[in-house]
Each structure stands twice: as structure tokens, then as C-alpha cells.
Amino acid sequence: MINEYEKLLAGLDDVDWAGLSHAYESAHDVPGHIRTLCGDDDEARKQAFNSLFNSIFHQGSRYSASPVAVPFLARIAVAGPAAAREETMLLLTRLAVDWHDEYDVTTGINVAGWRAAAAEAGPEEFLPWYEEQLAAATDADERTELQELRDWVAAGNSPDSRWSALQSYDAVLAELPGLLALLDGDDRCLRTRITYLLAWFPEFSSTSLPRLLALAAHEKDPVTAATALLAAGLLGPPSTAGDITPHLDAAEPLMRWAAATALIRLANLDETPVGPGLIGRAVTELTAAARSPFDRVTDYCEGDLHGHIQRTLRSLPPGSNPASVREALEACLPRIVWDSSGSRSRRAIQELFPAPLPHPAPRFADLTAAQQQLLGDLAGHLHTWLIRSSADRLRELGLPHTQEALQSYVGTHRTA
């Protein structure tokens, strides 16, 4: 361990980690992983991050050890080794909001609703039920298991994921004043990470919103600036439209896309000053972005520009420029960069291939441009399970239904 970082971990060994839990029961190994983040062994640091992602944030689940780890991670993000800070910010973001952006990217997080749901699923709500079950149990093994669960709940835990996730969210919320220092740093990646994180904390918006608008106006890096602009659109009241609208005329297309996306979110709020003409301009920008995607994108919606545009357009009230909206949606349809559930892929296949192809299948070069784009994206997709989830439909259509077969079909005809 490098001594200069020892102060960041003050109190780490005072925590009863063995009494806390993560995905693999006792969290006794967490302090060792956190300490490794501040070491000088790059491979060990990588393994420590993997272990933390898989234990205190396991496939989106948070545990009693998760919020306790947050203050130490926040210190590392602000003042830890350069090699550890960006990845630590990513872990803090996931601990706070999981993949909420996949679902809430057009509206922002409804924290009030989340808090209300969590309040109905807290330990005090579950404890009477466990005590009732324990009193009625007669089997010794069942009583032992129920006693352990009852004691765990009595210690202030809840089996409801909404409650446990909120504990980590609030732990990160408490660290935001210190993390704001990253906005003023020289590291562009860290500025982008903290900007993205701020987008999901409406309760902190009185502090963050002015900083985000200023960053969008003066930041040199377009990705960081666009991230800030979108964050402002997710957090801001209707009056924020006045600050965002000028960015529709930005020279950088990524900024115009961000402004358009933010304005559509604001247009869905009550008493918004965003009129039909402005919505029309926003839809035009989203259509242009769908047709000519950028080399660099933001982290929103896992970096899936077309998925983000599609979600944004579908959030518009019915009847909002239907022809131009349909045109933009059609431009998004064949582009599959990221699709966590596979639903976008299946929908695109259904719409672009409404009927089975003749046998034998036509040459790839004879398909429409949209069909070629879709199959090309699927063939080169990072996650093979995405094609497996659509394999039955591809087979019914007479198309290759494995990634290897798709790659051969696309590649052979592209080079023929």
C-alpha cells in the first residue's frame, strides 16, 4: 500500500465488515479489496474492482456492506491513485442508481416514488411477519432459518431490493458535496463521470443544476458538455428550457442532440415554455443524429445513441409532429448497439422482416439498406446472447440464426 493514500482509508478497519453481508454472505473481504484500490499493482487493482462489482453490487443488487463502502470509495474517487479514480466513480454510480438510465433516461429518477415504495418495505414492516412465522414454526430447521432471518431484519435490514438499493443511493447522496470537486479538476473523464452521476440526484439539484449549466456552456470537451446538458435537462424545472434552447444552434452536433433530448424531457413537464415549433426543431436534430451517428457518445442509455433517441421520441405526447417523429424512429430502427432485454432487437426484426424470405435466402447485398444495417449490427454485437434471444424468429424468416452464421452471411456478401 502506498502510504500517501493511507489517510483515505482512515476508519476502514474499524468497521465490523464480518457482520455485514454482500452477494457471497460475509463482507469480511471488502476492506482488503478497497485497500488494494490504493496500491500500485495494476493487476491486483483490476481484480479488486471485479470482486467489488461482483459482491457489493451483484447484478444490480445492493447489500448491507454496500452503503458502508461508499464513503471510502468516494475518498478514493476524489484523491486516490489516478489509475483507480475513474473506475471508482463508475462503481459509485452503479451503487447509487444501478442501470436506472436504461429505464428513466427520458424522465430522470422518481426519487419521491422510490422513497415511498421503500418505506413500505423497510425492516419495521417485515419484522412482525417474521416473528409471526417464527412463533408458528414447529420444524427445528425451519425455526433456525427463520430465527436468522428475523435477527437480520431486526438488525435493520430488509429483503426488499427497493429498500436496500435506496440505502446505497443515500450513501452516495451524502458524498456528493465532496465529489463536486471533480468538476473543477483537470481530468476530463472524471469531470464526465461526476456530471453523469449528478443527473440522477434531483434532491441535490439546487446545488448541481447551476454548475451543470455552467459546465455545458464552457466545457471544451463535447462529451462532457453534452453529458452536463442532458443532466440539466433531467434535473431542471420547466424554466431550464431557456438555458438549453441556445444549444440547438451549437456547432457541435453532439451538443445539438443533447439540447434536443433535454428539451423534449422538459416539454413533457407541466407549464413548460417549450412550444410546438421548438419541439419540431428538436425532432429534426434527433433525426439528423439517427441518420449520422457520432463517433463519441455519452454514457446515457449505455452509450446506445439510437436506443436513447428512440426512448426520447416515444416519450412525446401522441400527435406531436407524427410524420417527423415516425421518420426519426425509422432511422433508429435498424441500429442495435445495446439492448439489455433484447426487446428492441426483436421489434426491429419483426418490423424490417415482416414475412419469411424466399429459399434460398437472397444475397446480403440484395437486402434493403435498413435490413443490411440491422443484420450487420447483430453480427458484430458484443453480446452473443442478444442473437440467441432472437434466434427462433431469425430461423422462421430463413435467416442465419447464430452470430457465426450471421457474420459469415454479412461478411461474405460484403466482400463479394
C-alpha distance (Angstrom), angle and dihedral (degrees) to the residues before:
residue distance angle dihedral
M1 . . .
I2 3.79 . .
N3 3.82 107.0 .
E4 3.81 94.5 -141.1
Y5 3.81 89.3 69.1
E6 3.79 96.1 46.1
K7 3.81 91.4 95.8
L8 3.80 90.9 60.1
L9 3.79 89.1 64.2
A10 3.79 97.9 49.1
G11 3.79 107.6 144.5
L12 3.79 95.0 17.7
D13 3.79 93.0 118.3
D14 3.79 92.9 44.2
V15 3.81 91.2 69.9
D16 3.80 117.6 95.2
W17 3.79 92.2 -128.1
A18 3.80 92.6 166.1
G19 3.79 87.9 61.4
L20 3.81 91.0 54.6
S21 3.79 126.3 74.5
H22 3.77 139.7 -137.8
A23 3.80 134.6 170.5
Y24 3.80 91.6 -61.6
E25 3.82 97.5 45.6
S26 3.83 113.9 -108.8
A27 3.81 115.6 49.2
H28 3.83 93.5 -150.7
D29 3.82 90.6 123.3
V30 3.82 96.3 55.6
P31 3.83 98.2 87.0
G32 3.79 90.8 52.4
H33 3.80 91.4 53.1
I34 3.81 92.2 47.1
R35 3.80 90.9 49.7
T36 3.81 90.4 50.3
L37 3.81 89.5 58.4
C38 3.81 87.2 67.8
G39 3.79 94.8 48.7
D40 3.78 128.7 96.6
D41 3.81 98.5 -119.1
D42 3.80 105.9 102.9
E43 3.80 95.2 -166.7
A44 3.80 92.5 48.7
R45 3.81 89.4 48.7
K46 3.80 90.8 52.6
Q47 3.80 90.8 50.8
A48 3.82 90.6 47.8
F49 3.80 91.1 54.0
N50 3.79 90.8 49.1
S51 3.78 90.4 50.5
L52 3.81 92.9 49.3
F53 3.80 93.4 47.2
N54 3.80 89.8 50.0
S55 3.80 96.3 45.2
I56 3.81 114.0 32.2
F57 3.83 91.1 27.2
H58 3.78 105.2 31.8
Q59 3.81 112.0 173.3
G60 3.79 88.6 -35.1
S61 3.81 97.7 -44.8
R62 3.79 120.4 127.1
Y63 3.81 125.6 -156.5
S64 3.80 139.6 -167.6
A65 3.82 90.3 -84.1
S66 3.81 92.8 52.5
P67 3.83 101.0 77.3
V68 3.81 91.4 38.7
A69 3.81 90.2 58.8
V70 3.81 93.1 51.0
P71 3.85 100.1 82.9
F72 3.80 92.0 52.2
L73 3.80 91.7 47.4
A74 3.80 90.8 48.9
R75 3.81 91.0 54.5
I76 3.80 90.3 51.1
A77 3.81 91.0 48.9
V78 3.80 91.1 54.3
A79 3.79 102.0 38.4
G80 3.79 110.1 3.1
P81 3.80 129.4 110.5
A82 3.78 113.2 -51.5
A83 3.80 90.8 -121.6
A84 3.82 91.9 58.3
R85 3.77 104.9 40.8
E86 3.81 103.5 79.9
E87 3.80 94.3 45.2
T88 3.80 89.4 47.4
M89 3.81 89.5 54.5
L90 3.79 89.3 52.3
L91 3.81 90.5 51.9
L92 3.81 91.2 48.6
T93 3.81 89.9 51.4
R94 3.78 92.6 51.3
L95 3.80 91.8 46.1
A96 3.79 88.6 53.1
V97 3.77 104.0 42.3
D98 3.80 110.3 4.1
W99 3.83 105.3 -153.5
H100 3.78 95.6 -34.4
D101 3.79 90.4 139.6
E102 3.80 89.1 69.0
Y103 3.81 88.8 63.8
D104 3.82 105.5 21.4
V105 3.77 100.3 37.7
T106 3.81 92.7 116.5
T107 3.81 98.2 45.0
G108 3.79 111.0 21.7
I109 3.78 124.6 -122.5
N110 3.80 119.0 -47.5
V111 3.79 95.5 -137.6
A112 3.80 93.9 170.2
G113 3.80 90.2 57.2
W114 3.80 91.1 44.5
R115 3.81 91.4 52.0
A116 3.80 91.7 48.4
A117 3.82 91.9 51.0
A118 3.81 92.2 46.0
A119 3.81 91.6 49.7
E120 3.80 88.9 59.1
A121 3.81 90.4 52.0
G122 3.79 102.0 43.6
P123 3.81 126.1 125.9
E124 3.80 93.1 -94.4
E125 3.81 89.3 59.4
F126 3.81 94.8 50.6
L127 3.79 100.2 39.6
P128 3.86 97.2 76.7
W129 3.80 90.0 50.2
Y130 3.81 93.3 52.4
E131 3.79 91.2 46.7
E132 3.80 90.4 50.9
Q133 3.80 91.7 50.0
L134 3.79 91.0 47.0
A135 3.80 92.4 51.3
A136 3.81 91.5 52.1
A137 3.82 97.7 43.9
T138 3.80 117.4 104.7
D139 3.81 102.7 172.8
A140 3.82 110.9 93.4
D141 3.80 95.3 -139.7
E142 3.78 92.1 47.2
R143 3.81 90.6 49.3
T144 3.80 91.0 51.1
E145 3.79 92.0 51.4
L146 3.80 93.0 45.4
Q147 3.80 91.3 47.8
E148 3.80 90.8 54.4
L149 3.80 91.6 49.1
R150 3.81 91.8 45.2
D151 3.80 91.3 51.5
W152 3.81 91.0 47.1
V153 3.80 91.4 52.8
A154 3.83 91.4 43.7
A155 3.82 87.4 55.7
G156 3.81 89.0 63.7
N157 3.81 104.5 -87.5
S158 3.78 132.3 125.6
P159 3.81 129.4 -157.4
D160 3.80 89.5 -143.2
S161 3.82 112.4 103.4
R162 3.81 93.1 -147.8
W163 3.79 89.8 61.4
S164 3.80 96.7 44.2
A165 3.80 92.8 46.4
L166 3.80 91.0 51.1
Q167 3.81 90.7 56.6
S168 3.80 89.8 60.4
Y169 3.80 92.1 43.2
D170 3.79 90.5 54.4
A171 3.80 91.8 46.3
V172 3.81 89.7 56.9
L173 3.82 90.8 43.8
A174 3.80 88.5 58.1
E175 3.82 90.1 54.3
L176 3.83 97.2 49.3
P177 3.84 95.7 93.5
G178 3.81 89.4 60.1
L179 3.80 94.3 40.4
L180 3.82 90.4 55.6
A181 3.80 87.2 79.7
L182 3.81 87.1 76.5
L183 3.82 89.7 69.1
D184 3.80 89.0 68.3
G185 3.80 96.9 44.8
D186 3.79 129.2 106.9
D187 3.80 94.4 -121.1
R188 3.81 108.6 98.9
C189 3.80 93.7 -164.7
L190 3.79 92.1 54.2
R191 3.81 91.3 47.3
T192 3.78 88.3 53.5
R193 3.81 93.0 47.0
I194 3.81 95.4 51.7
T195 3.81 90.4 43.5
Y196 3.79 90.7 54.1
L197 3.80 92.2 46.2
L198 3.81 92.4 52.2
A199 3.81 90.3 58.1
W200 3.81 90.5 74.5
F201 3.82 99.3 52.6
P202 3.81 110.1 77.5
E203 3.81 90.1 165.9
F204 3.80 88.2 65.4
S205 3.80 95.0 45.5
S206 3.81 96.8 105.6
T207 3.81 85.6 67.2
S208 3.79 101.1 31.4
L209 3.81 103.3 40.9
P210 3.84 97.4 68.7
R211 3.80 89.8 46.6
L212 3.80 91.8 49.4
L213 3.79 93.9 49.5
A214 3.80 90.6 48.7
L215 3.79 91.0 48.9
A216 3.81 91.6 50.0
A217 3.80 89.3 52.8
H218 3.80 99.1 46.6
E219 3.83 108.8 22.6
K220 3.82 113.1 115.3
D221 3.79 96.9 -155.1
P222 3.82 109.3 80.1
V223 3.81 95.4 -150.1
T224 3.80 92.6 53.2
A225 3.80 91.4 44.0
A226 3.81 92.6 48.5
T227 3.80 90.6 47.3
A228 3.81 89.4 53.2
L229 3.80 92.7 47.5
L230 3.79 92.3 51.6
A231 3.80 90.7 46.4
A232 3.81 89.4 53.2
G233 3.79 89.7 50.2
L234 3.81 91.4 51.5
L235 3.80 94.2 47.5
G236 3.77 104.4 33.1
P237 3.81 131.8 96.3
P238 3.82 119.9 -120.7
S239 3.81 91.3 -85.1
T240 3.83 88.8 66.7
A241 3.80 87.2 79.0
G242 3.79 88.5 79.9
D243 3.80 90.9 60.3
I244 3.79 94.2 44.4
T245 3.80 102.1 44.0
P246 3.86 96.1 74.4
H247 3.81 89.0 61.3
L248 3.82 89.1 68.5
D249 3.81 84.3 78.3
A250 3.82 95.2 49.9
A251 3.77 118.1 132.2
E252 3.81 91.0 -132.3
P253 3.86 110.6 79.8
L254 3.81 91.5 -150.9
M255 3.81 88.7 60.4
R256 3.80 92.0 48.9
W257 3.81 89.2 51.6
A258 3.81 90.8 49.2
A259 3.80 91.9 49.1
A260 3.80 91.4 48.9
T261 3.81 91.8 48.9
A262 3.80 92.6 48.0
L263 3.81 92.8 47.8
I264 3.79 92.7 52.9
R265 3.80 89.7 53.6
L266 3.81 89.7 50.6
A267 3.81 90.8 46.2
N268 3.80 88.3 63.1
L269 3.82 92.0 58.5
D270 3.77 123.1 92.8
E271 3.81 117.8 -96.9
T272 3.80 92.2 11.2
P273 3.82 118.9 164.5
V274 3.81 91.5 -141.3
G275 3.81 106.3 116.3
P276 3.82 131.3 -165.8
G277 3.79 92.9 -94.1
L278 3.78 91.9 55.8
I279 3.80 91.1 46.1
G280 3.80 88.4 52.7
R281 3.82 90.4 54.2
A282 3.80 90.0 48.0
V283 3.80 92.6 51.7
T284 3.82 89.9 48.8
E285 3.81 90.2 54.7
L286 3.80 92.0 48.5
T287 3.79 90.2 50.3
A288 3.80 91.0 51.5
A289 3.80 90.5 49.2
A290 3.81 91.6 49.7
R291 3.79 91.3 52.1
S292 3.80 96.3 43.0
P293 3.82 107.4 28.4
F294 3.79 120.8 -162.7
D295 3.78 127.0 -109.6
R296 3.81 89.9 -130.6
V297 3.80 124.3 42.2
T298 3.79 137.7 176.7
D299 3.79 127.2 -101.1
Y300 3.78 93.1 -108.8
C301 3.80 113.3 117.9
E302 3.81 88.6 9.1
G303 3.80 89.9 -65.1
D304 3.80 91.8 -61.7
L305 3.81 100.4 142.8
H306 3.80 95.5 -177.2
G307 3.80 93.3 44.9
H308 3.79 88.8 51.2
I309 3.80 92.9 49.2
Q310 3.78 90.7 48.0
R311 3.82 93.0 51.5
T312 3.78 91.1 46.5
L313 3.80 94.0 51.3
R314 3.79 92.8 46.8
S315 3.81 89.2 55.1
L316 3.82 91.2 64.9
P317 3.80 116.9 104.5
P318 3.82 114.4 -99.7
G319 3.78 112.9 -85.7
S320 3.81 96.5 30.2
N321 3.82 103.9 140.7
P322 3.83 91.9 -42.8
A323 3.81 96.4 -172.2
S324 3.80 96.3 50.0
V325 3.80 92.2 41.5
R326 3.80 90.4 52.2
E327 3.79 89.9 49.6
A328 3.80 91.3 53.0
L329 3.81 92.7 46.0
E330 3.80 90.4 51.4
A331 3.81 89.5 53.3
C332 3.83 89.3 53.8
L333 3.79 96.2 44.5
P334 3.83 101.8 85.4
R335 3.82 96.7 40.1
I336 3.81 112.1 95.6
V337 3.80 110.9 174.2
W338 3.79 99.1 143.8
D339 3.79 129.5 3.0
S340 3.80 114.7 165.8
S341 3.82 96.7 -171.8
G342 3.80 99.7 30.3
S343 3.81 91.0 -124.7
R344 3.81 94.8 117.0
S345 3.80 90.9 51.3
R346 3.79 93.9 49.6
R347 3.79 91.6 46.8
A348 3.80 91.9 49.8
I349 3.81 91.7 49.4
Q350 3.80 90.5 49.4
E351 3.82 94.2 49.8
L352 3.80 98.5 40.9
F353 3.83 95.2 41.5
P354 3.82 103.8 35.6
A355 3.82 93.2 162.3
P356 3.82 136.0 29.8
L357 3.79 116.0 -86.8
P358 3.80 121.1 -116.7
H359 3.79 118.3 -93.4
P360 2.93 120.9 -80.1
A361 3.80 94.5 37.4
P362 3.80 114.9 -111.4
R363 3.76 120.3 -104.8
F364 3.79 113.8 -82.9
A365 3.82 88.7 -118.8
D366 3.83 89.9 58.8
L367 3.81 93.9 58.7
T368 3.79 120.5 96.7
A369 3.80 117.8 -91.0
A370 3.81 90.8 -108.0
Q371 3.82 92.2 50.1
Q372 3.80 90.6 49.1
Q373 3.80 91.0 49.7
L374 3.80 93.3 51.2
L375 3.80 95.6 47.6
G376 3.80 90.6 44.3
D377 3.80 91.7 52.6
L378 3.80 91.5 48.1
A379 3.80 92.7 46.6
G380 3.79 91.4 54.2
H381 3.79 97.8 37.8
L382 3.78 118.1 133.4
H383 3.82 95.1 -133.6
T384 3.78 116.8 59.8
W385 3.82 91.9 -165.6
L386 3.81 88.0 72.2
I387 3.79 90.6 67.7
R388 3.80 92.0 41.6
S389 3.81 88.7 56.7
S390 3.83 89.0 56.5
A391 3.80 98.1 35.2
D392 3.81 96.3 107.1
R393 3.79 93.0 54.0
L394 3.81 92.7 45.3
R395 3.81 89.6 50.9
E396 3.82 91.8 49.6
L397 3.80 89.3 52.5
G398 3.78 92.4 52.6
L399 3.81 92.5 -112.1
P400 3.81 129.0 131.4
H401 3.82 106.2 -85.2
T402 3.81 104.2 -164.8
Q403 3.77 126.6 67.3
E404 3.78 91.8 -118.9
A405 3.80 92.0 51.7
L406 3.80 91.4 46.1
Q407 3.79 91.0 50.0
S408 3.79 90.2 51.2
Y409 3.81 92.2 47.3
V410 3.79 94.0 47.3
G411 3.80 96.7 38.2
T412 3.80 96.9 44.7
H413 3.78 94.0 51.7
R414 3.78 94.3 40.7
T415 3.79 90.9 57.6
A416 3.79 97.0 36.8
